[in-house]
Amino acid sequence: MAGAIERLIDGIGSVILWVTLAMIALVATNVLLRYSLSLGSVWSQELEWHLLATLILFGMSYALQRGDNVRVDLFYAHHSPRTKLVVDVASALLTLAVALIFIKLSWAYVGQSFSIDEKSADPGGIPHRWVLKAMIPLGFALLALQALAELIRVWTARPSPT
């Protein structure tokens, strides 16, 4: 099961890499147009932060899977396998709990945005703001899945009790 979850997260991570490239191209284009031709649009500027939010929300699970999250390896490396197991299980459970809390808290927020078909407050901005807000529970659901995969992997690879 952990392998299937991690393949899903890996596939999403590959897509997010392309989103990053698109965001860089969009920012570069916006800057070039703004400073060379004095052109700009609210829509393209809002798209920048929509892509950034998507990148962050979906990239969390990918970073956790790859071990790119913040961890204090200096202290972790000197502990026994048993202590490392406790730390790994506790961190996976805490990550899972935080992700589930964010899903629960954001659900009504997204629902309200959808029900009023929230739009950008700026003229020429992106419509359907609820689509971006829906990325919040989705991104944290992916993080919860990755935390579950971490928990399964750590637990099945635990050292034998001696």
Number of C-alpha atoms within 10 A of each C-alpha: 10 16 12 10 18 20 12 16 24 17 12 16 21 13 14 20 13 12 16 16 11 14 19 15 13 17 17 12 13 19 16 14 14 13 10 9 9 10 11 15 14 14 15 17 16 16 17 18 14 18 19 16 17 20 21 17 21 24 22 20 27 25 18 17 20 12 10 11 12 8 9 8 8 8 8 14 10 10 12 9 14 14 12 16 18 14 14 17 19 13 15 21 17 14 20 21 14 15 21 17 13 15 18 13 13 19 15 11 15 20 14 13 18 17 9 11 13 17 15 14 10 11 11 12 17 18 15 15 19 19 15 15 21 18 20 22 22 17 23 25 20 22 27 23 20 26 26 20 20 25 21 17 15 17 14 9 10 14 11 7 5 4
